[in-house]
Amino acid sequence: METLEKVYHYAHRVNHEGIILDTVVLLLFFVGKLDPLYIHEFKPTHQYTKEDFELLLKIIKPFKKIILTPHIIAELSNHIKNNANDRKLHYYFSVILNYLNNKDKVDECYIKFEEWQNKDIKLLCIFGFVDLSINELSKSKKIPILTDDVNLYNYLKDKTPIIKHSVIKYSHIFL
């Protein structure tokens, strides 16, 4: 999905229950909610701006919930633990935990590894368990993925509903 209009159309016609946020996009979401000025300072989100965060909010708007997997939550924790300074670490974790506990806004889903349709070792080496787990979840439940991972987007764009943040950001150039 290359435009906001296509994202909204998908949400309206196919599935508006939730959207899977890849880890870096999820970090942008939380850092933007906590302190939009810190987006550019936080190492994992330094390439983004406040405007990117605002676009992210527009992309996820038509969906009821953010869908996460246990893998994404583990990556989120590792990024924050490894990149936030001590002063902000406790605060960030407490805000994120409160948000994750809100079942009206977040749902945790996963497909058991034994049920994965694609366990190709080559793909696991390229993408890892996190990306392949969200692919399996997306395929089985028709939940769109929001990522900014070029390799993942290019691999999945013809296989599953996927949205690339930067593609939507720059889509107005081609209209």
C-alpha positions in Angstrom: 0.0 0.0 0.0 1.7 3.1 -1.2 -0.7 5.9 -0.2 -2.8 6.8 2.8 -5.9 6.4 0.7 -5.0 2.8 0.0 -4.3 2.1 3.7 -7.7 3.6 4.6 -9.4 1.6 1.8 -7.8 -1.6 3.1 -8.9 -0.9 6.7 -12.4 -0.1 5.5 -12.8 -3.0 3.1 -10.7 -5.9 4.5 -9.6 -5.5 8.1 -9.7 -2.6 10.5 -9.2 -4.6 13.7 -5.4 -4.0 13.9 -2.1 -3.2 12.3 1.2 -4.8 13.1 4.0 -2.3 13.8 7.5 -3.5 13.1 9.9 -2.7 16.0 11.5 0.5 14.7 8.1 2.0 13.7 6.9 1.0 17.2 9.8 2.8 18.7 9.0 5.9 16.6 5.4 5.6 18.0 6.4 5.5 21.6 9.2 8.0 21.5 6.9 10.4 19.6 4.2 10.0 22.2 6.6 10.5 25.0 8.7 13.3 23.6 8.6 14.2 19.9 11.7 16.3 20.3 13.6 13.2 21.4 12.8 11.3 18.1 15.9 12.7 16.4 18.2 12.2 19.4 17.2 8.5 20.2 19.6 6.3 18.2 17.0 3.8 16.7 14.7 6.7 15.6 17.3 9.4 14.7 16.5 9.2 11.0 12.9 10.3 11.7 11.3 13.6 12.5 8.2 14.9 14.3 6.5 15.0 10.9 7.2 11.3 10.4 5.6 10.6 13.8 2.5 12.6 12.8 2.3 10.6 9.5 2.6 7.4 11.5 -0.5 8.5 13.6 -2.4 9.1 10.3 -1.4 5.6 9.0 -2.6 3.8 12.1 -5.7 5.9 12.6 -8.2 3.7 10.8 -7.2 0.6 12.8 -8.6 -0.3 16.2 -5.5 -1.7 17.7 -1.7 -2.0 17.4 -0.9 -5.7 17.1 2.4 -6.9 18.6 4.1 -10.3 18.8 6.2 -11.4 21.8 9.2 -11.1 19.5 8.5 -7.4 18.8 8.0 -6.7 22.5 11.4 -8.3 23.3 13.1 -6.2 20.6 11.4 -3.1 21.9 12.6 -3.8 25.4 16.2 -4.4 24.2 16.3 -1.2 22.1 15.0 0.9 25.0 17.3 -0.7 27.5 20.4 -0.3 25.3 19.7 3.2 24.0 17.8 5.2 26.6 19.9 7.0 29.2 19.3 6.0 32.9 17.2 9.2 33.6 14.7 8.3 31.0 14.8 4.5 31.1 12.4 4.1 34.1 10.0 6.7 32.8 9.9 5.1 29.3 9.4 1.6 30.5 6.6 2.7 32.9 4.7 4.6 30.1 5.2 1.8 27.6 4.0 -0.9 30.1 0.9 1.1 30.8 0.2 1.5 27.1 0.8 -2.2 26.4 -1.6 -3.1 29.2 -4.4 -1.2 27.6 -6.3 -4.0 25.8 -8.4 -1.4 23.9 -5.3 -0.1 22.1 -2.9 -3.1 21.9 -3.3 -6.8 21.3 -0.6 -9.4 21.5 -0.9 -12.1 18.9 1.4 -14.8 17.5 1.5 -17.9 15.4 3.2 -20.9 17.1 6.5 -21.7 15.3 5.2 -25.3 14.6 2.3 -23.7 12.7 4.4 -21.5 10.4 3.9 -22.1 6.8 7.4 -21.0 5.8 10.4 -22.2 7.9 12.9 -21.8 5.1 16.4 -21.6 6.8 17.6 -19.1 4.1 14.7 -16.7 4.9 15.3 -17.1 8.6 19.0 -16.1 8.1 18.0 -13.1 6.0 15.0 -11.8 8.0 15.2 -13.4 11.4 12.4 -14.7 13.6 10.8 -11.4 14.3 10.1 -10.5 10.7 9.1 -14.0 9.7 6.8 -14.2 12.7 5.0 -11.0 11.8 4.7 -12.3 8.2 3.0 -15.5 9.4 0.6 -13.5 11.6 -0.2 -11.1 8.7 -0.9 -13.9 6.3 -3.0 -15.9 8.6 -5.2 -13.0 9.9 -4.9 -10.5 7.0 -3.4 -7.9 9.4 -1.3 -5.3 7.6 2.3 -4.7 8.6 3.7 -1.2 8.9 7.5 -1.2 8.5 10.3 0.9 7.2 12.6 -2.1 6.5 13.4 -2.0 2.8 14.3 -5.7 2.5 11.2 -6.9 4.3 8.9 -4.6 2.4 10.4 -5.7 -1.0 10.1 -9.4 -0.1 6.5 -9.2 1.2 4.9 -6.5 -1.0 3.3 -9.0 -3.3 2.7 -11.6 -0.7 0.9 -9.9 2.3 -0.6 -6.6 3.2 2.4 -4.4 3.9 2.9 -0.6 4.3 6.2 1.1 4.1 6.2 4.3 6.1 8.7 6.1 3.8 6.8 5.0 0.7 3.7 6.8 2.0 5.8 9.7 3.1 7.1 10.3 -0.4 4.0 9.1 -2.3 2.8 12.7 -2.9 5.8 13.3 -5.1 4.4 10.8 -7.7 0.8 11.9 -7.6 
